[in-house]
């Protein structure tokens, strides 16, 4: 008699929620505004405005853009606002800050729009071990939303999941 291998995970009601499935398909880029500052640090308003007027912002077409200054320049608040007005006609999304800020903002907006009711009263694994750089903040946001629906939440893989949450009876 042969021992048949049974995939108990496939037979269970366990549902998988994978944030990697929602990772942006668009290119994520950082726009460093120090390129338009004198010696990378000093804002000369007239020169800065002229540099923006003469730059081809179409290179940001359909991209997700983080506007940042990668030097320690001290800039007035309107600087990034002005740059955003030039990027806006082309980019799909603009944030101020790093690529990490961009991905967190992307996931925040995404998670707010997802319908978590499909996980109602179900055991759920929020999949870990992704190949893409999913920010920890996204896992926290997903857990917060999932808690309103799932019977239980685990993190990781079906073979080695860590219990995170279980509804009280």
C-alpha positions as CSV (number, residue, x, y, z in Angstrom):
1,X,0.0,0.0,0.0
2,X,1.4,3.4,-1.0
3,X,1.3,6.4,1.2
4,X,-0.5,9.1,-0.7
5,X,0.8,12.7,-0.1
6,X,-2.1,14.9,0.8
7,X,-1.8,18.7,0.5
8,X,-3.8,19.7,3.6
9,X,-3.2,23.4,2.9
10,X,-4.9,23.2,-0.5
11,X,-7.8,21.3,1.1
12,X,-8.3,23.8,3.9
13,X,-10.3,27.0,4.0
14,X,-7.2,29.0,4.5
15,X,-7.1,32.1,2.3
16,X,-3.9,33.8,1.2
17,X,-3.5,37.6,1.0
18,X,-0.3,38.5,-0.9
19,X,0.7,42.2,-1.0
20,X,3.1,41.3,-3.8
21,X,0.2,40.7,-6.1
22,X,-0.5,44.5,-5.8
23,X,3.0,45.8,-6.2
24,X,3.0,48.7,-8.7
25,X,3.7,47.7,-12.3
26,X,4.7,51.3,-13.0
27,X,8.3,52.4,-12.7
28,X,9.2,54.0,-9.4
29,X,11.6,56.9,-9.6
30,X,13.2,59.5,-7.4
31,X,13.4,63.0,-8.9
32,X,16.4,64.7,-7.2
33,X,15.9,68.5,-7.3
34,X,19.4,69.2,-6.2
35,X,20.3,69.0,-9.9
36,X,18.7,72.5,-10.3
37,X,20.4,74.1,-7.3
38,X,23.6,76.1,-7.5
39,X,26.3,73.6,-6.5
40,X,23.5,71.3,-5.4
41,X,22.8,73.3,-2.3
42,X,21.7,76.9,-3.1
43,X,18.4,77.9,-4.5
44,X,18.6,80.8,-6.8
45,X,15.0,81.3,-7.6
46,X,15.3,82.7,-11.1
47,X,17.8,80.1,-12.2
48,X,15.7,77.4,-10.6
49,X,12.5,78.4,-12.4
50,X,14.4,78.6,-15.7
51,X,15.9,75.1,-15.2
52,X,12.4,73.7,-14.6
53,X,11.0,75.5,-17.7
54,X,13.8,74.0,-19.8
55,X,13.6,70.4,-18.5
56,X,11.8,67.7,-20.3
57,X,9.4,66.3,-17.7
58,X,7.8,63.9,-20.2
59,X,10.4,61.4,-19.1
60,X,8.1,60.8,-16.0
61,X,5.2,59.8,-18.2
62,X,3.1,57.1,-16.4
63,X,5.7,56.7,-13.6
64,X,5.4,56.9,-9.9
65,X,7.6,59.8,-8.7
66,X,9.1,60.7,-5.4
67,X,10.3,64.3,-5.4
68,X,13.3,64.7,-3.1
69,X,16.5,66.7,-2.5
70,X,19.3,64.3,-2.0
71,X,21.7,67.0,-0.6
72,X,21.3,68.7,2.8
73,X,20.0,71.9,1.1
74,X,17.6,74.0,3.2
75,X,14.7,74.9,0.9
76,X,11.5,76.8,1.2
77,X,8.3,74.8,1.2
78,X,7.2,76.1,-2.2
79,X,10.2,74.5,-3.9
80,X,8.8,71.0,-4.0
81,X,5.3,72.3,-4.7
82,X,6.7,74.1,-7.8
83,X,8.4,71.0,-9.1
84,X,5.2,69.0,-8.6
85,X,3.4,71.3,-11.0
86,X,5.8,70.4,-13.7
87,X,5.7,66.7,-13.0
88,X,1.9,66.4,-12.5
89,X,0.9,66.4,-16.2
90,X,3.0,63.3,-16.8
91,X,3.3,61.2,-13.6
92,X,0.7,58.7,-12.4
93,X,1.5,59.6,-8.7
94,X,3.7,62.1,-7.0
95,X,4.9,62.2,-3.4
96,X,7.5,64.1,-1.5
97,X,10.3,62.0,-0.1
98,X,12.0,58.7,-0.8
99,X,11.1,55.7,-2.9
100,X,10.1,54.1,0.4
101,X,7.6,57.0,1.0
102,X,6.3,56.5,-2.5
103,X,5.6,52.7,-2.0
104,X,4.1,53.3,1.4
105,X,1.7,55.9,0.0
106,X,0.9,53.7,-2.9
107,X,-0.1,50.8,-0.6
108,X,-2.0,53.1,1.8
109,X,-4.2,54.2,-1.0
110,X,-4.5,50.7,-2.5
111,X,-5.4,49.1,0.9
112,X,-8.1,51.7,1.5
113,X,-9.8,50.7,-1.7
114,X,-9.6,46.9,-1.4
115,X,-12.7,44.8,-0.4
116,X,-11.6,42.8,2.6
117,X,-15.1,41.3,3.0
118,X,-14.2,38.4,0.9
119,X,-12.1,37.2,3.9
120,X,-15.2,37.4,6.2
121,X,-14.9,34.7,9.0
122,X,-12.0,33.0,7.2
123,X,-8.5,32.0,8.4
124,X,-6.1,34.2,6.4
125,X,-2.4,34.1,5.9
126,X,-0.8,37.5,5.0
127,X,2.0,36.1,2.8
128,X,5.5,37.1,3.7
129,X,8.8,36.2,2.0
130,X,8.1,38.4,-1.0
131,X,10.5,38.9,-3.9
132,X,9.6,42.6,-4.1
133,X,10.3,45.2,-1.5
134,X,7.0,45.4,0.3
135,X,7.2,47.9,3.1
136,X,6.5,46.8,6.7
137,X,3.9,49.6,6.9
138,X,1.9,47.9,4.2
139,X,1.7,44.7,6.3
140,X,0.5,46.7,9.3
141,X,-2.2,48.5,7.2
142,X,-3.4,45.2,5.7
143,X,-3.5,43.6,9.1
144,X,-5.6,46.5,10.5
145,X,-8.1,46.2,7.7
146,X,-8.1,42.4,7.7
147,X,-8.9,42.3,11.5
148,X,-12.4,43.6,10.8
149,X,-13.1,40.5,8.6
150,X,-10.9,37.5,9.1
151,X,-11.5,34.8,11.8
152,X,-7.7,34.6,12.2
153,X,-4.6,36.1,10.7
154,X,-1.2,34.5,10.3
155,X,1.9,35.8,8.7
156,X,4.4,34.0,6.5
157,X,3.8,30.8,4.5
158,X,1.3,28.0,5.0
159,X,4.2,25.7,6.1
160,X,5.5,28.1,8.7
161,X,3.0,30.8,9.6
162,X,3.2,32.9,12.7
163,X,-0.1,33.6,14.4
164,X,-1.0,37.3,14.5
165,X,-4.7,37.6,15.4
166,X,-7.6,35.5,16.3
167,X,-11.2,36.7,16.8
168,X,-12.6,36.3,20.2
169,X,-15.6,34.0,20.4
